[in-house]
Amino acid sequence: SNVSMEQVIAEELVKGPASDISRPTINPDTKVLNVTLQDGICYVDFNEKFLSEPYQVKPDIVIYSIVNSLAELTEVNKVQISVNGSTADKFMDSIPLSTLFERKLDME
């Protein structure tokens, strides 16, 4: 299949955890529109549902659940998240999507 590892990871994150105990961090209606890898940067494009967060999860937890999962791949150094091709939005009004995110291990 032509589906990249990055794409698989992004789609698994949207699906959320298999257990009932942990809740998904991403709105389950979110669609992964595109995932590309170029020069160590993984570009992930979601639809607008990504911006509407259904759970009481801190915004940085959501962003870094994506970034840290993708950054486990050796070829991924940074992650750029966009919505419908645009990085103009702020996720949950607090985190600018124009940021190039790097892996962050010291999450609260």
C-alpha positions as CSV (number, residue, x, y, z in Angstrom):
1,S,0.0,0.0,0.0
2,N,1.1,3.6,-0.6
3,V,0.0,4.8,2.8
4,S,2.9,6.3,4.7
5,M,3.7,5.5,8.3
6,E,3.0,9.2,9.1
7,Q,-0.5,8.9,7.6
8,V,-1.2,5.7,9.6
9,I,-0.1,7.4,12.9
10,A,-2.2,10.5,12.2
11,E,-5.3,8.4,11.5
12,E,-4.8,6.2,14.5
13,L,-4.6,9.4,16.7
14,V,-7.9,10.6,15.3
15,K,-9.5,7.2,16.0
16,G,-8.4,7.5,19.5
17,P,-7.4,4.8,22.1
18,A,-8.9,1.4,21.9
19,S,-9.7,1.3,25.6
20,D,-12.7,2.9,27.2
21,I,-10.6,4.2,30.0
22,S,-8.6,6.8,28.1
23,R,-10.5,9.3,26.0
24,P,-9.5,10.4,22.5
25,T,-7.7,13.7,22.5
26,I,-8.9,14.7,19.0
27,N,-12.5,15.2,17.8
28,P,-13.5,11.9,16.3
29,D,-15.1,13.7,13.3
30,T,-11.7,15.0,12.3
31,K,-10.5,13.9,8.9
32,V,-6.8,13.6,8.0
33,L,-6.7,15.3,4.6
34,N,-3.1,15.0,3.8
35,V,0.2,13.9,5.4
36,T,3.5,14.7,3.7
37,L,7.1,14.5,4.8
38,Q,9.8,16.8,3.5
39,D,13.2,17.6,4.8
40,G,12.5,16.2,8.2
41,I,9.2,18.1,8.6
42,C,6.0,16.2,8.7
43,Y,3.0,18.2,7.4
44,V,-0.3,17.1,8.7
45,D,-3.5,18.6,7.3
46,F,-6.8,18.1,9.1
47,N,-10.3,19.3,8.3
48,E,-12.0,22.0,10.3
49,K,-13.4,19.5,12.9
50,F,-9.9,19.4,14.3
51,L,-10.4,22.9,15.7
52,S,-13.5,21.8,17.7
53,E,-12.3,19.9,20.7
54,P,-15.0,17.8,22.4
55,Y,-13.1,16.9,25.6
56,Q,-11.7,18.9,28.5
57,V,-8.1,18.4,27.4
58,K,-5.5,21.1,27.5
59,P,-4.6,22.3,24.0
60,D,-0.9,21.5,24.3
61,I,-1.8,17.9,25.3
62,V,-3.7,17.5,22.0
63,I,-1.0,19.1,19.9
64,Y,1.9,17.2,21.5
65,S,0.0,13.9,21.4
66,I,0.2,14.3,17.6
67,V,3.7,15.8,17.5
68,N,5.3,13.3,19.9
69,S,3.7,10.3,18.1
70,L,5.0,11.4,14.7
71,A,8.4,12.4,16.1
72,E,9.0,8.8,17.2
73,L,9.7,8.1,13.5
74,T,13.4,8.7,13.0
75,E,12.8,10.8,9.8
76,V,10.5,13.2,11.5
77,N,12.2,16.1,13.4
78,K,9.4,18.7,13.3
79,V,5.7,18.7,12.7
80,Q,3.5,21.3,11.0
81,I,-0.2,21.1,11.6
82,S,-2.7,22.8,9.3
83,V,-6.5,22.9,8.9
84,N,-7.8,22.7,5.3
85,G,-4.4,23.7,4.1
86,S,-4.1,26.8,6.3
87,T,-1.9,27.4,9.3
88,A,-3.6,30.7,10.1
89,D,-5.8,29.3,12.9
90,K,-5.0,29.0,16.5
91,F,-5.8,25.7,18.0
92,M,-8.4,26.2,20.8
93,D,-7.6,29.9,20.5
94,S,-4.3,29.4,22.2
95,I,-1.7,27.6,20.1
96,P,-0.8,29.1,16.7
97,L,-0.7,26.4,14.0
98,S,2.0,28.4,12.2
99,T,4.5,26.9,14.7
100,L,6.8,24.2,13.7
101,F,6.4,21.8,16.6
102,E,9.2,19.7,18.0
103,R,8.9,16.7,20.2
104,K,8.3,17.6,23.8
105,L,8.6,15.0,26.5
106,D,8.0,16.9,29.7
107,M,4.2,17.1,29.4
108,E,2.3,17.7,32.7
